[in-house]
């Protein structure tokens, strides 16, 4: 039982870490796309969205699901 609990907790920690890393990679790619925009106002809006932290994203996503 203890081994099973340890495996489950370990798996959950790995999944959470991976999710945050995927989010960061996506935001990095989005920032690169933002910088290609010629219009300064559009670029600034895009960068503001691309710089949203994972914690903020998670809170907004959780709130939207409720």
C-alpha positions in Angstrom: 0.0 0.0 0.0 2.8 2.4 0.9 4.6 1.7 -2.3 1.5 2.3 -4.3 0.9 5.6 -2.6 4.5 6.6 -3.2 4.2 5.7 -6.9 1.0 7.7 -7.3 2.4 10.8 -5.6 5.6 10.6 -7.6 3.6 10.3 -10.9 1.5 13.3 -9.9 4.5 15.4 -9.2 6.1 14.5 -12.6 2.9 15.3 -14.5 2.6 18.7 -12.8 6.1 19.5 -13.6 5.7 18.4 -17.2 2.5 20.5 -17.6 4.3 23.6 -16.4 7.2 22.9 -18.7 4.9 22.5 -21.7 3.2 25.7 -20.8 6.6 27.5 -20.6 7.7 26.1 -24.0 4.4 27.3 -25.6 4.7 30.8 -24.2 8.3 31.0 -25.4 7.1 30.1 -28.9 4.3 32.6 -28.6 6.8 35.4 -27.6 8.9 34.7 -30.7 5.7 35.1 -32.8 4.8 38.3 -31.0 8.2 39.8 -31.9 7.5 39.3 -35.6 4.5 41.7 -35.5 5.2 45.1 -37.1 2.5 47.0 -35.2 3.8 48.0 -31.8 0.4 48.0 -30.1 -0.4 44.5 -31.4 3.1 43.3 -30.4 2.7 44.7 -26.9 -0.8 43.1 -26.4 0.6 39.8 -27.7 3.6 40.0 -25.4 1.4 40.8 -22.4 -0.6 37.6 -23.0 2.6 35.6 -23.7 4.1 36.7 -20.4 1.2 35.4 -18.3 2.6 33.2 -15.6 1.7 29.6 -15.3 0.1 30.2 -11.9 -2.1 33.0 -13.3 -3.0 30.8 -16.3 -4.0 27.9 -14.0 -6.1 30.1 -11.7 -8.0 31.6 -14.8 -8.5 28.2 -16.3 -9.8 26.7 -13.0 -12.2 29.6 -12.6 -13.5 29.2 -16.2 -14.3 25.6 -15.6 -16.5 26.4 -12.6 
